[in-house]
Amino acid sequence: MDGSDWAQQRGRAIAAHAAERARQEAAEAGQARELIAEFVRAARERGLTVRPLSAQGYDGRARYRTGLRGWYLRPDHTLAIGDDGEFYILTVPGSLRARLTGAAVRPSAPRLVIGEGGRDGERIPLRELLRLRLERDEV
């Protein structure tokens, strides 16, 4: 096998691995979206207050309006479920423009485990996080 054959074979293996990972992530996001849809239904049935959502700057010093409404999942207000049924990570780069006009926050693909790869105590299954949120009146 010469160098070009090896490079082509390696390229195909990398592409196959990436395709499989993308398929797994899409399947995981689909399962997580089902959990979120159940949460939104339950939150509305229980009358959990829908609140305006704000985003925090990466430096943690400022909060920015987003135009979104929903339910915060964590007391630090960095994760939320929008009343549109989307999952939001509410951290943004700080800017004067965002201070004046608000920050644009796009939905994120939800994961079945929140905080994967983070510090100890930050990892929690999405199902558990949503259950805990439904049990609390305010976050």
N, C-alpha and C positions, 0 to 999 in steps of 0.2 A: 504494500500500500504506500503510495507516494504522499507527499505533504498535502497536495490539493484534495486527494480523496479523503484523507483524514480530516481536513478542515471542513469539507462538505458534510461528512458524517457527523462531525461534532456540531455543526450548524443545525442539522436536522434534529439531533438529539436535544439541543437547547430549545429549538422551536417547539418540539413536542412537549417538553417539560413545561414551557411557558403556557402552551395551550391547555394542558391539564390543570395547571394552577389556576388559570383564568376560569376554567369550567368549575372547579371546586369553589372558588370565591363567589362566582355567580350563584351556585347552588346554596351556599351559606347565606348570602345576602337575601335570597328568596325566602329561606326559612326565617331569617330575622325579620323580614318585612311582614310575614304572617304573624309573628309575635307582636309586632308593633301595631298591626291592624286590630288585633285582639285587645291590646292595651287601650287604644283610642276608643274603641267601643265601650270598654269597661269604665274608662275615665268619664266618658259622657254619661253613661248610665248612673254612675255614682255622684255625678255633679261636681267633679273636680274643676276648680276654677281655671279657665283658660286665661293665661297672662301674656302680656307683651314680653317678648324675649329680647334680651340684649346680649351682645357679644363682648368678650373681654379681650383687650389687647394682649399680644404675646408677652409683653413685659409685666402684665398683671396690674398695671396702674390705672388704666382707663376702661370705661364701659361705653359701648356704642349702641345706639338704636339699630334695629334690624328690619322693622316692619313685619316681623314674624310674630305669631301668637302660638302658644302651646303650653307644654308642661316641662319644667326643668326636671332632670333626672338626678342630679347631684346637688348637694348644698352649695358647691362653688359655682354653680350655674354655667358650667362649661359644656354640658351635654343636655340635649332636649329632644322631645318629640313635638313636632309642630302639629297644629290642629289640622294640617293638610295630610297627616299621616307619614311625614318624612322624618328622618333622623338627622339631627344637626349637631355638629361640633362647633361650639360657639367661642372659638378663639380666632382672632384676626390680626393682621399687621396693623399697628397704630398709624393713624394719619390725621392731619388737620382736616382734610376733606371728609373723612368718615366721622370726625367729631361734629362737623356742621350738617352733613346730609344723611348720616347713618352708614352703616356698614352693610355690604352685600354679602350674605352668607348663603352658600349653595348646600343643598342636601348632600349628605355623605352616604356611601354604601354602608349599611349597618352590618355589624359583625355579631356572631353568636356569643363571643366573649369580649367584653369591654376591658381595655387596659392590658391586653396580651403583650407580653414583653416589657411591661412597666415594672415599677418598684413593687416590693412585697406589699400586699394589702390593696393594691389598685386593680387587681384582676378580679372580675366578677362576671358570671354568665349574664347575658342580656335578660333572660327569663327572670332571674332573681332580682336584677336591678329594677325591672318593670313591676314585679310583684311588690317590692319594697316601696316603690313610689306610689302604688295604688293604696298602700296601707297608711301613708302619710297624707295629712291634709295640705301641708304647705312645704315647699322646698324653695 
